Amino acid sequence: MKITEIIQGTVTSPQGFLAGAVEAGIKYDGRLDVGILFSERPCISAAVFTNNRVQAAPVILSMKHVQDGKVRAVAVNSGCANACTGDTGMSNAIETTKLVSDKLGIPREQVLVASTGVIGTHMPMGKMKHGIEKLKLSPDGGHALAAAIMTTDTRPKEIALLVEDSTGKYTIGGIAKGAGMIHPDMATLLCFLTTDALVERDFLRKALKKAADASFNMITVDGDTSTNDMLSIMANGAAANEELNSTNGRVFQEALNRVCQYLACSIAADGEGATKAIQVDIEGARNVAEARKIARNIAGSSLVKAAIHGNDPNWGRIVAALGRSGAHMLEDNLEVYLQNIAVMKNGLPLAMDKNMLSKRLNTDKVLIKVCLNIGRGKATSWGCDLSEEYVTINSDYTS
């Protein structure tokens, strides 16, 4: 078994996938804002969507299209979320799938549509139509597509892994966007994954859900979730490997988890106004579910995030966030570590050099570890610090 990261890998690194993006004027700032991802071969597909009760037209339509698992294309725009736009919004989402269907020569039901941007504004369909018509697809177009889906992101997020196992050789690639409105179930994001592996559809669906639970549902920036979140994967079988399923798909699952965790961590580290990435490791919880609950609670605590921003080793905030998670714990068993330095053991504080630890926190990545010592549950969550810049960004987002 071998899993290797592809240098400058992206969503079009797997065989048979094309992408492209153009500047259609939806963002009004000259950046790429309309793109398409396409498989030249028939695919099986799966997707995960937002749990927000308010769902944008693209989400509702894409939920319907992915049901038969035969999606071959994704049309995406940034600058307009097409959310809370009523019947007109749905008509515009449907029209977008028709435009892509005509361009690619595939049924419109095989097209997903994804949008990100300001909620409550109607899609400028003239610009969307013109953008789709002039857009050109290529095997190198994944990089442009990764840029086109950005909103307040400061950098594109993309990766591809080459996998070699007993079933053959195949590639998994992906791109994602997200910087604000990030919180579990799902975080505010768009993520598009591809693979040239031959995969059984039911296994693909379950594998995607497992990967999402261990990655995108474990990141937080600000406690908000969106109306437009979408995570999709297309598998076209171009690698001609032995078909992957629940029996022989362990390595595929591991690689898919790694792709999703890389993209999720990239989103958390690029949180709006962030100056530091935060990783929270939980060990010894009663079970995995409770470990995940604790990790998310600590990573999402505004007080913890503010302390980390200020290099303040105030571990009491970590313990307080753990306590309000509702997970089972025994205070006398607790251990807490900051930057791998023990600050609490057996439920009691340890002597520490506050100035030294403050200096250790003055870096771009902060590690928090909590050991509950009551079970075997483990989990990791990723987040970022809370800075003044976050308020600045979000106080005039629509200005």
Secondary structure, DSSP 4 states (H G I P E B T S, - for coil): -EEEEPTT--TT-STTEEEEEE--SSSSSSS--EEEEEESS--EEEEEE---SS--HHHHHHHHHGGGS---EEEEEEEE---S-HHHHHHHHHHHHHHHHHHHTS-GGGEEEEEEEETT----HHHHHHHHHH---BTTTHHHHHHHT-SS-SS-EEEEEEEEETTEEEEEEEEEE-SSS--SSS-S-EEEEEE-S-B-HHHHHHHHHHHHHTTGGGB-SSS---S--EEEEEE--TT-PPPB-TTT-HHHHHHHHHHHHHHHHHHHHT-TT-S-EEEEEEEEESSHHHHHHHHHHHHH-HHHHHHHHTT---THHHHHHHHTT-----GGG-EEEETTEEEEETTEE----HHHHHHHHSSSEEEEEEE--SS-EEEEEEEE---HHHHHHHHSTT-
